[in-house]
Structure formats: C-alpha cells, structure tokens
Amino acid sequence: TGASSSSEAEDLVRSVMRNFTDSQPLTSTLNKYVKLLRTAHCFLIFEELGKSDRWLQCLEVFRWMQKQRWYVADNGVYSKLISVMGKQGKTRMAMWLFSEMRNSGCRPDTSVYNSLISAHLHSRDKTKALDKVLWYFEKMKGIERCQPNVVTYNILLRAFAQAKNIEQVNALFKELDGSIISPDVLTYNGVMDAYGKNGMIREMELVLSKMKSAQIKPDVITFNLLIDAYGRRQEFDKMEQVFKSLMHSKEKPTVPTFNSMITNYGKARLRDKADATYQKMIGMGYKPSYVTHESLIVAFGHCDYVSRAREIFDQVIGTDTVKRTSTLNAMLEVYCMNSLHMEAYMLFESSHDTEAFPVDLSTYRILYRAFSKAGMKDLVDKLVMNMDRDGIIPNKKFFLDALGTLGSSTRTVEK
C-alpha cells in the first residue's frame, strides 16, 4: 500500500541520515545506498537537512542526484529545493536554483513560482520581499503554464495579512472572486485574519458569511482567528460563543486557542476568567506550552497579581523544560509594569549569574526602557556595565526604542 511504501521510504532515509558524519564525504554515504535511493527519498533527505539548517548539504545531495542514471531534471526537484532554501532564509540560493533550473532546460510552472514567492517571503526585508512577490505574481499572469492558482493567492493573502496591508488583501480577494479559481478554507482564513488583526470585525464577519454561503466548513484555524479577533476587541460574549461552537464542532481546540483567550482576558484585567481558561485547558488534558506560561504570567501582571505571576514563573523553573529568554522577559515585563523595578533587577541578576535563563539584547532592552522611563539612573548604569561585561553592543534601534518610550511619556505629561 501507499502508507507502507511511504513508511519504508522514511525508514531508509532515517538510516541514510544516521550514516551522515562530518568525518566522511556525504556522497560516499549516498553511494552506499545508490541501488535503493530515488527522487522521493532525496526529497525526504532535503526536508531533514533543511530542518537542521544544513542547506549546503542539500546542494551536495542535489549534485549527486544529477549524476544518477535515474535522474530526470523536472520542476518537482527544483520546486522542493527552492522551498527548502526559502525556509532557511537563503533567498539568493533559491533564485540561483531558479536560474539553474531554466538553464537545465526545465520550464518554470505555477508550483515553481509559488515556491519562489514563498522563499522571498522568508527574507528579513519584508517590504522589499512584498514588492518582489507582486512582481512575480504579475509575471505569472503573462505566462500560460504559470497562471496563479489558489495556492498562489493563499500565500500572498497570508503575507499581506501579516503585513496588515488591508488594501492589498482586498485587491487580491476581489481579483480572486472575479476569476475562475474557487477560494478554499485557507483563502477565507487569510482574509479574515487580515481583518481581525486590524480590528475590522464587521468586514471579518462578512467574509465568514461568504465562506458559509460557499459551503466551506471552518477549520480550527478559522475558530482560532475568530477567537483572537473578538478577544483583542474585548468582545468576550462573541469570543466565548465561538469557543462553544468550536467545542460542538468536529474540530478540537488547540493550545493556541487557550493561549489567545488567556492573553486577552488578561489585557482586560479579567483575572478569574484567565485562570478559569487555564484550569479548563488542564482539565481537558492539554499540556501547556511555554507560550501558555508566558501568556499567564503577563495576564496576571496586567491584573496586578504579581505573586501569582511569580508562582507560574517558578513552576517553569522547577520543570525540566527548555528555559527561554522570552519567559524571563515576560516576568521582567510584569515587574516593570507594576513599578517593581528593584525586583526586576534582582531577578535579572540572579538569572544572569546562575545562567538559569539565557539573557540577550531583548532582555536588556526591556529593562533599559523601564528603568529609563522611571528615571532610575543607578539601575541604568548597572545595566550598561552588565552589557559591557557580556560583550553586548547595543545598536541604534536599541536606544531609539528606549528614547521613544521616554519621548512619548514626556509628551503625555506636557498635554
């Protein structure tokens, strides 16, 4: 069956991956399995290497593939490699593969362009990336075999939703509506997410109605984005109604469902509801993630319940889970928002000295901003000395963030 052959392929790839060592060339390991390996296996190897940021080895495997008698240059191989490089943020390598593909005689198709668009969206300069992907999108429309499909629109809608570019989301959705392409659940989710993140609840609800009219059933992502959107607007009756609908549907809540509710209850200072949501999550057998713990810490911080936030923080210390900078930062933020600057500095010092939590520039930024705003020069000086000792050199943005806070607080006073 298909399932067993897939399982056999995965077993073979695991065996190959175990034999990859730094001491011998990768190609010698591949040569050992030369009678068994085919394109499908190489795809799986690309995936595994990509997960551990070994993109140069992906290219070695690709070069090895090209020398095999069974290798046929096709769009699938290039599309997969471009996708792997994109996920690793290697946009230039993805573009090189695209030109390499054309040189090998392959003609790009829609899936290759989709991979290339996704690759650009992983780059750091998002503004430049969004301009570039629109250029590719227009180019696709002019090539018969590269016409945008629903996947293309979904990739673009999600990207512009994340960039909060409502105008472009509207334009894409309108264009899709007037085409022969049928939107799917991902399309509607992308558009609703854009509206939800911008607080455009009425528009979001209209898209939801449209989705229901098209007889497309919501998935858990639909429920989660609705819960998050209503929660952000503190429309808790609607948020709770969506949660009830989710509980009665074939879908099941996910950990992010609860995290969102805890966060938004916390911002509204609804301490009991935030805690009840956490208890419900535990009661239903869900294992909290580090985001859950951080959401709870910050939620209790908003509710002036610092002791409970510290209890959650201490629970994290007591577990064997990976200690994250973001968790320490959450607790420091709670102390600072409650004007407990000395407690924040003591926690920072103990975490730093015992290496209980990793400290980075983001930690220093939170404290520098809070101490500067509170006019605590002694603590600012101590912080700068610590940064110097750690060899952390603050960049321009670091100081602009702190000065921006001071500037805004000064302007508020002047009014």
Secondary structure, 3 states (H helix, E strand, C coil): CHHHHHHHHHHHHHHHHHHCCCCCCHHHHHHHCCCCCCHHHHHHHHHHHHHCCCHHHHHHHHHHHHCCCCCCCCHHHHHHHHHHHHHCCCHHHHHHHHHHHHHCCCCCCHHHHHHHHHHHHCCCCHHHHHHHHHHHHHHHHCCHHHCCCHHHHHHHHHHHHHCCCHHHHHHHHHHHHCCCCCCCHHHHHHHHHHHHHCCCHHHHHHHHHHHHHCCCCCCHHHHHHHHHHHHHCCCHHHHHHHHHHHHHCCCCCCHHHHHHHHHHHHHCCCHHHHHHHHHHHHHCCCCCCHHHHHHHHHHHHHCCCHHHHHHHHHHHHHCCCCCCHHHHHHHHHHHHHCCCHHHHHHHHHHHHHHCCCCCCHHHHHHHHHHHHHCCCHHHHHHHHHHHHHHCCCCCHHHHHHHHHHHHHHHHHHHC
